[in-house]
Structure formats: structure tokens, C-alpha cells
Amino acid sequence: SKFGSLQDIMKFWNTEVRWAVGVHGSGLMNVHWASPGTVLYEIWPVTSDRNATRGLNVFWEQAALKGAAYWWFRAQSDAKWNVDVDCELLAEALDKGLRPDNPQMLEPFYQGVMWSTKR
């Protein structure tokens, strides 16, 4: 394995990672070790009736504390939280979010840019 210790993972995230994309969950906790300027895209699973989501603003808060940029992307999911991501729309969101002129941090969480499964 490339990572022999937690310190190796921390160093990798702090020195090598410039952007990350992931579905809401514990795998995104590594953003805790990101360096300022890292761009994080969190994919939020949302049921088709839009009555349920697993997204909380935990990773936005972590990104804000680290000086990282944060974007969220809503994706359709079923009742078991299997996610169906529109890859073309995600690529469009990534293109916009990775531009040098993009804002480094969304202001108030619910007032920022959200990419939806509906254009």
C-alpha cells in the first residue's frame, strides 16, 4: 500500500490533493487534512420524491475550516442510497468549480451554488 500510516494519508491530502469528488459519507473525512485552496465536490444522494437526503453540512464546515472551496452536487438515489450521477452534469460542475476565478468558499451554506440533477 502507498500509505503505511495515518501520517502518510495526512501528508498526501495536504501536499498532493488539489480537488476531490465523493458521495456524502465517511470517505470525505480526509478533507480534514486538505490544504487551503483544495476544491471539494460532495455528491448528495436525494430520493426521487426529494423527501429524503443524507446530506448534512459537515463537509462544508470542514472545508471552511481548512480554507478549501466547497461545492455540492445533488444526485438521484433510491431508498437504499444507491446513487445515479449524471456524469455530464458533474463534468460541467467540475469545469466551473475548478476555474481559477471561482469563489474559494460558498458564503452561507444554503445560499451557494448547488448543481442539481435538473438543469
Disulfide bonds with the S-S distance in Angstrom:
none
